[in-house]
Amino acid sequence: MRVFLSYAQESAGHVAAVRQLWELLRRLGVDARVALPGPTDGRDWALWTQHEIRSADVVLVIASPAYASRAAAEASFIRELLYRNLPAGKSKFRPLVLPGRSVTELPDWFGPTIAQHTRLRVLDSAAVASLVSDLTGAPPAPGHHEVSLRVSVSGDDVYSRVELAGTVISERVVPLPWGFDDFWQTLTLPAEQATAKQISAGRRLGRCLFDEDSLTTIKGLAGTGVLDVVVECDDDAIDWPFELIRLPDDRVLATIPGVRMTRRSHGVRAPVMSPTPGPLKILVVVPGDVPVRSPDQWAGLVRTQVRLLAATTVTELAQALAIDAYHVLHLADSATDGFGLADLAGLVRVQRAAGRTLPLVVLAGATAGVPAALGLLRAGADRVVTLQAPASPAYTVGLYTAFYRHLTAHNAPVAAALGASRAQLGTGAAAVPEFGLATLVAAAGDRPLCDPIAPPVPLLGGLALAAVATRSE
């Protein structure tokens, strides 16, 4: 259910109570929207508010002296909609009295609905859960939260802006944090020192990019449902270790179940790519002088076909892509050494010109990291999963095995599958802390790769290892 909170910004205490209500509603699975005082980001807030009121299933009109005197800018708009269709309006516009407030602090014109007002004696999870049940007719359920984190560097300062469901909850400029250049060299240190460095970096990143209130808000939402965190950066911050960010309770944000992290570049823009016909088709490229590995690591994938290709030149790869439209190009180990990332970017550019954008490129063992991913996105790839530094074979195999299981089991978005893999592997007590290495870099949004409705289009050429049957040349 989508709910808009209509209130008057009359005092810091009242605004804090409304914000607390908003956060509790979201934790309990309600898509609650609110306008908080602070940066305006150039929006026409009157139009934004009217849009939110029209789009909401329910508008909670929150009593206060300033609201009663029509100080709330949207009050007259609500009055018009209420009386335009009174039966529907009485269902949509619900008066709410917070602790310490009175029903007399509602506008006089609200008369027909005042008798149906809801009063919260206390503002806590149990009271708001009862309100949610009343609004939805069902117990609270996990929700979906969208967090946008914008980061840019100017001189010795870093600018960050955090939005939750379209509401700005933090905007700040702070001194540029130190220690993120070549950060992943910490993995060469003894495990205890590497872990300490990552803990310190995660805490500093959290305090740098979020103010105290917004970090507490994210802490409350993490683990209560799906939390999509999209980090949009300029080139100076794009390769920071965002997957290490720690919350005030010291949980690593990216490893909490339900958290999906995606990073995007200010300089890369593309339309959101629609899903294409299944089954999920994966082209796995291994170096041409390396024997094709056993397909055991690809076993157990549902609604999936995998082709293994031993390639030494970009021409061989181009021929394979010309025969079939793949959802995933998986470059295993040092598969790119034969033709290089520049040649791969050229191939992606040719594919895009021909109308065959690659939905997902996985640089499974590449060490080029985020810069290589950006090069592929600028050439026309849609999403790239890469490692930010070399990982141990055990971690790489464990990560990508879990990733493809999650990706194929429910046709999950890429960020969801990668997030579930991180949560499954956890931070652990490994010899080297590698949980923050994998990252998703995207040109636009992140949808499932396969269209579940379109008629299936199976592989045509090459050695295909299907989940249901095996077909050879």
C-alpha positions as CSV (number, residue, x, y, z in Angstrom):
1,M,0.0,0.0,0.0
2,R,1.2,3.5,-0.9
3,V,0.6,6.1,1.8
4,F,1.4,9.8,1.8
5,L,1.8,11.7,5.1
6,S,0.3,15.2,4.9
7,Y,1.4,17.5,7.8
8,A,2.5,21.0,8.6
9,Q,6.2,21.6,9.3
10,E,5.6,23.7,12.3
11,S,8.2,22.6,14.9
12,A,11.2,20.4,15.1
13,G,9.4,18.1,17.5
14,H,6.4,17.6,15.3
15,V,8.6,17.0,12.2
16,A,10.6,14.4,14.2
17,A,7.4,12.6,15.2
18,V,6.2,12.5,11.6
19,R,9.6,11.2,10.4
20,Q,9.5,8.5,13.1
21,L,6.0,7.5,11.9
22,W,7.2,7.4,8.3
23,E,10.2,5.2,9.2
24,L,8.0,2.8,11.2
25,L,5.5,2.5,8.4
26,R,8.2,1.7,6.0
27,R,9.8,-0.9,8.3
28,L,6.3,-2.6,8.5
29,G,6.0,-2.9,4.7
30,V,4.1,0.3,3.8
31,D,5.3,2.3,0.8
32,A,5.1,5.5,2.9
33,R,6.0,8.9,1.3
34,V,6.7,12.2,3.0
35,A,8.3,15.6,2.4
36,L,10.9,16.5,5.0
37,P,12.4,19.9,5.5
38,G,15.8,20.4,3.9
39,P,17.3,20.6,0.4
40,T,14.8,21.2,-2.4
41,D,17.0,19.8,-5.3
42,G,15.2,22.1,-7.7
43,R,11.9,20.3,-7.5
44,D,8.6,22.0,-7.8
45,W,7.4,20.6,-4.4
46,A,3.8,21.7,-4.9
47,L,3.6,19.6,-8.0
48,W,5.5,16.7,-6.3
49,T,3.1,16.8,-3.4
50,Q,0.0,16.8,-5.6
51,H,1.4,13.9,-7.6
52,E,2.1,11.9,-4.3
53,I,-1.4,12.7,-3.0
54,R,-3.0,11.5,-6.3
55,S,-0.8,8.4,-6.4
56,A,-1.4,7.4,-2.8
57,D,-3.9,4.7,-1.8
58,V,-4.3,6.5,1.6
59,V,-3.3,10.0,2.7
60,L,-2.8,10.3,6.4
61,V,-3.7,13.9,7.4
62,I,-1.8,14.5,10.6
63,A,-3.4,16.9,13.1
64,S,-1.5,19.9,14.5
65,P,-2.3,23.6,15.2
66,A,-0.6,24.8,12.0
67,Y,-2.5,22.2,9.9
68,A,-5.8,23.3,11.5
69,S,-5.0,26.9,10.3
70,R,-4.4,25.6,6.8
71,A,-0.6,26.2,7.1
72,A,0.0,22.9,5.2
73,A,0.4,23.8,1.6
74,E,-1.5,20.8,0.4
75,A,-4.5,21.2,2.6
76,S,-6.6,23.1,0.1
77,F,-5.8,20.5,-2.6
78,I,-6.9,17.7,-0.2
79,R,-10.1,19.6,0.6
80,E,-10.9,19.8,-3.1
81,L,-10.3,16.1,-3.7
82,L,-12.3,15.1,-0.6
83,Y,-15.4,16.9,-1.5
84,R,-15.2,16.1,-5.2
85,N,-16.1,12.5,-4.3
86,L,-17.0,12.4,-0.6
87,P,-17.5,8.6,-0.2
88,A,-14.1,7.8,-1.9
89,G,-12.5,10.7,-0.2
90,K,-13.5,9.5,3.3
91,S,-11.8,6.2,2.5
92,K,-8.6,7.8,1.1
93,F,-8.1,10.8,3.4
94,R,-7.7,9.5,7.0
95,P,-7.2,11.9,9.9
96,L,-4.5,10.8,12.3
97,V,-3.8,12.2,15.8
98,L,-0.3,11.6,17.1
99,P,0.6,11.5,20.8
100,G,0.2,14.9,22.5
101,R,-2.1,16.2,19.7
102,S,-5.9,16.7,19.6
103,V,-8.6,16.0,17.1
104,T,-9.4,19.7,17.3
105,E,-6.2,20.4,15.5
106,L,-7.7,19.2,12.2
107,P,-9.3,21.8,9.7
108,D,-13.0,22.5,10.2
109,W,-13.7,21.5,6.6
110,F,-12.6,18.0,7.5
111,G,-15.8,17.6,9.5
112,P,-17.3,14.6,7.6
113,T,-14.3,12.5,8.3
114,I,-13.2,13.7,11.8
115,A,-15.4,11.2,13.5
116,Q,-13.4,8.4,11.7
117,H,-10.0,9.6,12.9
118,T,-7.3,7.3,14.3
119,R,-5.4,8.2,17.5
120,L,-2.0,6.8,18.3
121,R,-1.6,6.9,22.1
122,V,2.1,6.0,21.7
123,L,4.4,6.1,18.7
124,D,6.1,2.8,18.6
125,S,6.2,-0.3,16.4
126,A,3.3,-2.1,18.0
127,A,1.0,0.9,17.7
128,V,2.0,1.6,14.1
129,A,1.6,-2.1,13.3
130,S,-2.0,-1.9,14.4
131,L,-2.4,1.2,12.2
132,V,-1.0,-0.8,9.3
133,S,-3.4,-3.7,9.9
134,D,-6.2,-1.2,9.9
135,L,-5.1,0.4,6.6
136,T,-4.3,-2.7,4.7
137,G,-6.7,-5.3,6.3
138,A,-3.7,-7.6,6.8
139,P,-0.7,-8.0,9.2
140,P,2.4,-6.1,8.3
141,A,4.7,-7.7,5.7
142,P,8.2,-7.0,4.4
143,G,8.4,-4.0,2.1
144,H,10.6,-2.6,-0.7
145,H,12.8,0.4,-0.1
146,E,14.7,2.4,-2.7
147,V,17.8,4.4,-1.5
148,S,19.7,6.6,-3.8
149,L,23.2,7.7,-2.8
150,R,24.9,10.3,-5.0
151,V,28.6,10.9,-4.5
152,S,31.0,13.4,-6.1
153,V,34.4,14.7,-5.3
154,S,35.5,18.3,-5.7
155,G,39.0,19.2,-4.7
156,D,39.4,18.2,-1.1
157,D,35.7,17.7,-0.4
158,V,33.2,14.9,-1.0
159,Y,29.5,15.7,-1.6
160,S,26.9,13.1,-0.8
161,R,23.1,13.1,-1.0
162,V,20.8,10.3,0.3
163,E,17.2,9.9,-0.8
164,L,14.8,7.3,0.5
165,A,11.7,6.7,-1.7
166,G,12.2,10.1,-3.2
167,T,12.6,12.0,0.1
168,V,16.0,13.6,0.8
169,I,17.2,12.4,4.2
170,S,20.8,13.6,4.1
171,E,22.9,16.0,2.1
172,R,26.4,17.0,3.2
173,V,29.9,18.2,2.1
174,V,32.7,16.8,4.2
175,P,36.5,16.6,3.9
176,L,37.7,13.9,1.5
177,P,38.4,10.7,3.4
178,W,41.8,9.2,3.1
179,G,43.0,5.7,2.3
180,F,40.7,4.7,-0.6
181,D,43.4,5.0,-3.3
182,D,44.5,1.4,-4.1
183,F,42.5,0.3,-1.1
184,W,42.3,-3.3,-2.1
185,Q,46.1,-3.7,-1.6
186,T,45.1,-4.3,2.0
187,L,44.3,-7.9,1.0
188,T,48.0,-8.5,0.7
189,L,48.4,-7.9,4.5
190,P,48.0,-10.6,7.1
191,A,44.3,-11.5,7.6
192,E,44.0,-9.8,11.0
193,Q,45.4,-6.5,9.6
194,A,43.4,-6.7,6.4
195,T,40.2,-7.2,8.4
196,A,41.0,-4.3,10.7
197,K,41.6,-2.0,7.7
198,Q,38.3,-3.0,6.1
199,I,36.4,-2.5,9.3
200,S,37.9,1.0,9.7
201,A,37.2,1.8,6.0
202,G,33.6,0.7,6.3
203,R,32.9,2.8,9.4
204,R,34.6,5.8,7.9
205,L,32.6,5.5,4.6
206,G,29.3,5.2,6.6
207,R,30.1,8.4,8.6
208,C,31.4,10.2,5.5
209,L,28.4,9.6,3.2
210,F,25.5,9.6,5.6
211,D,24.6,11.9,8.5
212,E,23.8,10.3,11.8
213,D,20.0,10.4,11.4
214,S,20.1,8.9,7.9
215,L,22.5,6.2,8.8
216,T,20.2,5.3,11.7
217,T,17.2,5.2,9.3
218,I,19.0,2.8,6.9
219,K,19.9,0.7,9.9
220,G,16.3,0.4,10.8
221,L,15.2,-0.6,7.3
222,A,18.0,-3.0,6.5
223,G,16.8,-6.6,6.9
224,T,13.1,-5.6,7.0
225,G,12.5,-6.4,3.3
226,V,14.2,-5.5,0.0
227,L,16.6,-2.5,0.3
228,D,17.8,-1.3,-3.1
229,V,20.9,0.9,-2.7
230,V,22.0,2.6,-5.9
231,V,25.3,4.5,-5.6
232,E,25.7,7.0,-8.4
233,C,29.3,8.5,-8.5
234,D,31.6,10.6,-10.5
235,D,34.8,9.1,-11.8
236,D,36.8,10.2,-8.7
237,A,34.6,8.0,-6.4
238,I,33.3,5.3,-8.7
239,D,35.9,2.7,-7.4
240,W,35.5,3.4,-3.7
241,P,34.8,0.2,-1.7
242,F,31.1,1.0,-1.1
243,E,30.4,-2.7,-0.4
244,L,32.3,-2.3,2.9
245,I,29.9,0.4,4.4
246,R,29.1,-0.4,8.0
247,L,25.9,0.6,9.9
248,P,26.0,2.0,13.5
249,D,25.5,-1.6,14.8
250,D,28.6,-2.6,12.7
251,R,26.7,-4.7,10.2
252,V,28.1,-4.6,6.7
253,L,25.3,-3.1,4.7
254,A,26.0,-5.1,1.5
255,T,25.9,-8.4,3.3
256,I,22.5,-8.0,5.0
257,P,19.8,-10.3,3.5
258,G,17.6,-8.3,1.2
259,V,20.1,-5.6,0.4
260,R,20.9,-5.0,-3.3
261,M,23.8,-2.7,-4.1
262,T,24.4,-1.2,-7.6
263,R,26.9,1.4,-8.6
264,R,26.4,3.8,-11.6
265,S,28.5,6.5,-13.1
266,H,27.4,10.1,-13.7
267,G,28.9,9.8,-17.2
268,V,27.0,6.7,-18.4
269,R,23.3,7.0,-19.4
270,A,21.2,4.4,-21.1
271,P,17.6,3.3,-21.3
272,V,16.5,0.6,-18.9
273,M,16.9,-2.7,-20.7
274,S,13.8,-4.9,-21.0
275,P,14.0,-8.7,-20.3
276,T,14.5,-10.9,-23.4
277,P,13.1,-14.4,-24.2
278,G,14.4,-17.3,-22.1
279,P,15.7,-19.7,-21.1
280,L,18.6,-17.9,-19.5
281,K,21.5,-18.4,-21.9
282,I,25.1,-18.1,-20.6
283,L,28.2,-18.0,-22.8
284,V,31.2,-19.1,-20.7
285,V,34.5,-18.1,-22.2
286,V,37.7,-19.8,-21.1
287,P,41.2,-19.3,-22.5
288,G,41.8,-21.1,-25.7
289,D,44.9,-23.0,-24.4
290,V,43.1,-24.2,-21.2
291,P,41.1,-27.4,-21.3
292,V,37.4,-26.9,-21.0
293,R,36.5,-27.5,-17.4
294,S,34.0,-30.0,-16.2
295,P,30.4,-28.7,-16.5
296,D,29.8,-29.8,-12.9
297,Q,30.0,-26.2,-11.6
298,W,27.1,-25.3,-13.9
299,A,24.9,-28.2,-12.9
300,G,21.6,-27.6,-11.1
301,L,20.7,-24.4,-12.8
302,V,17.0,-24.3,-13.7
303,R,15.6,-22.9,-17.0
304,T,19.2,-22.2,-18.1
305,Q,21.4,-23.2,-21.0
306,V,25.2,-22.8,-20.9
307,R,27.7,-22.9,-23.7
308,L,31.4,-23.4,-23.0
309,L,33.7,-21.7,-25.5
310,A,37.5,-21.9,-25.6
311,A,38.5,-18.7,-27.4
312,T,41.8,-17.2,-28.2
313,T,40.6,-14.3,-30.4
314,V,37.8,-11.8,-30.3
315,T,36.7,-13.2,-33.7
316,E,35.8,-16.5,-32.2
317,L,33.8,-14.7,-29.5
318,A,32.1,-12.6,-32.1
319,Q,31.1,-15.7,-34.1
320,A,29.5,-17.2,-31.1
321,L,27.6,-14.0,-30.3
322,A,26.4,-13.8,-33.9
323,I,24.7,-17.3,-33.7
324,D,22.9,-16.8,-30.4
325,A,21.6,-13.9,-28.3
326,Y,22.9,-14.6,-24.8
327,H,21.8,-13.0,-21.5
328,V,25.2,-13.4,-19.9
329,L,28.7,-13.3,-21.2
330,H,30.9,-14.9,-18.4
331,L,34.6,-14.4,-18.9
332,A,36.3,-17.0,-16.7
333,D,39.7,-16.6,-15.2
334,S,42.1,-14.9,-17.6
335,A,39.9,-15.5,-20.7
336,T,40.4,-11.9,-21.8
337,D,44.1,-12.2,-22.0
338,G,43.9,-13.4,-25.6
339,F,42.1,-10.4,-27.0
340,G,42.1,-7.8,-24.2
341,L,39.5,-5.6,-22.7
342,A,39.8,-3.0,-25.4
343,D,39.0,-5.6,-28.1
344,L,36.1,-6.8,-25.9
345,A,34.8,-3.2,-25.6
346,G,35.0,-2.9,-29.4
347,L,33.0,-6.1,-29.8
348,V,30.4,-4.8,-27.3
349,R,30.2,-1.6,-29.4
350,V,29.6,-3.6,-32.6
351,Q,26.9,-5.7,-30.9
352,R,25.1,-2.5,-29.7
353,A,25.2,-1.0,-33.2
354,A,23.6,-4.2,-34.5
355,G,20.8,-3.9,-31.9
356,R,22.1,-6.7,-29.7
357,T,23.1,-5.1,-26.4
358,L,24.7,-7.6,-23.9
359,P,22.5,-7.6,-20.8
360,L,25.2,-8.8,-18.4
361,V,28.9,-9.3,-18.7
362,V,30.6,-11.1,-15.8
363,L,34.4,-10.5,-15.4
364,A,34.7,-13.5,-13.2
365,G,38.5,-13.5,-12.7
366,A,39.5,-10.2,-14.2
367,T,41.6,-7.9,-12.1
368,A,40.8,-4.7,-14.1
369,G,37.9,-4.0,-11.7
370,V,35.5,-1.1,-11.9
371,P,37.4,0.9,-14.6
372,A,37.1,-2.1,-17.0
373,A,33.4,-2.4,-16.2
374,L,32.9,1.3,-17.0
375,G,34.7,0.9,-20.3
376,L,32.3,-1.9,-21.2
377,L,29.3,0.1,-20.2
378,R,30.4,3.1,-22.3
379,A,30.8,0.7,-25.2
380,G,27.2,-0.4,-24.8
381,A,27.0,-3.2,-22.2
382,D,24.1,-2.9,-19.9
383,R,25.4,-4.4,-16.6
384,V,28.8,-5.7,-15.5
385,V,29.7,-7.8,-12.5
386,T,33.3,-7.6,-11.6
387,L,35.8,-8.1,-8.8
388,Q,37.6,-5.0,-7.5
389,A,40.8,-7.0,-6.8
390,P,42.0,-10.6,-7.3
391,A,40.2,-13.1,-5.2
392,S,41.1,-16.6,-4.1
393,P,39.9,-19.5,-6.3
394,A,37.8,-20.8,-3.4
395,Y,36.0,-17.5,-2.9
396,T,35.5,-16.9,-6.7
397,V,34.0,-20.4,-7.2
398,G,31.8,-20.0,-4.1
399,L,30.6,-16.6,-5.1
400,Y,29.7,-17.3,-8.7
401,T,28.2,-20.7,-7.9
402,A,25.8,-19.0,-5.4
403,F,25.3,-16.1,-7.8
404,Y,24.0,-18.2,-10.7
405,R,21.9,-20.3,-8.4
406,H,20.1,-17.2,-7.1
407,L,20.0,-15.6,-10.6
408,T,18.2,-18.6,-12.2
409,A,16.0,-19.9,-9.4
410,H,13.6,-17.1,-9.5
411,N,14.7,-15.0,-12.5
412,A,16.0,-12.5,-10.0
413,P,17.4,-9.1,-10.9
414,V,21.2,-9.1,-11.1
415,A,21.7,-7.0,-7.9
416,A,19.3,-9.3,-6.0
417,A,21.3,-12.4,-7.0
418,L,24.6,-10.8,-6.1
419,G,23.2,-9.5,-2.8
420,A,21.8,-12.9,-1.9
421,S,25.2,-14.4,-2.7
422,R,27.0,-12.0,-0.4
423,A,24.5,-12.7,2.3
424,Q,24.9,-16.4,1.9
425,L,28.7,-16.3,2.0
426,G,28.7,-13.6,4.8
427,T,31.7,-11.9,6.2
428,G,32.8,-15.1,7.8
429,A,36.2,-15.8,9.4
430,A,38.0,-16.4,6.1
431,A,41.8,-16.2,6.0
432,V,41.4,-13.1,3.9
433,P,38.3,-10.9,4.1
434,E,37.0,-11.0,0.5
435,F,33.3,-10.4,1.0
436,G,33.4,-6.8,-0.4
437,L,35.2,-7.6,-3.7
438,A,32.3,-8.3,-6.0
439,T,30.3,-5.3,-7.4
440,L,27.6,-4.6,-9.9
441,V,28.1,-1.6,-12.2
442,A,25.1,-0.7,-14.3
443,A,24.3,1.8,-17.1
444,A,20.6,2.1,-16.0
445,G,18.1,0.1,-14.0
446,D,18.3,-3.5,-13.0
447,R,15.5,-5.8,-14.2
448,P,15.4,-9.6,-14.5
449,L,17.3,-10.9,-17.5
450,C,14.5,-13.2,-18.9
451,D,11.0,-12.4,-20.0
452,P,8.9,-15.0,-18.3
453,I,6.0,-14.5,-20.8
454,A,7.8,-14.5,-24.2
455,P,8.1,-17.8,-26.1
456,P,11.4,-19.5,-25.3
457,V,14.3,-19.1,-27.7
458,P,16.9,-21.9,-27.0
459,L,20.5,-22.0,-28.1
460,L,21.2,-22.9,-31.7
461,G,25.0,-23.4,-31.9
462,G,27.8,-25.0,-30.0
463,L,28.0,-27.3,-27.0
464,A,25.0,-26.5,-24.8
465,L,24.7,-27.8,-21.3
466,A,21.0,-27.5,-20.5
467,A,19.4,-27.8,-17.1
468,V,16.8,-30.3,-18.4
469,A,18.8,-32.1,-21.1
470,T,22.3,-32.1,-22.5
471,R,22.8,-31.6,-26.2
472,S,26.2,-32.0,-27.9
473,E,27.4,-31.2,-31.5
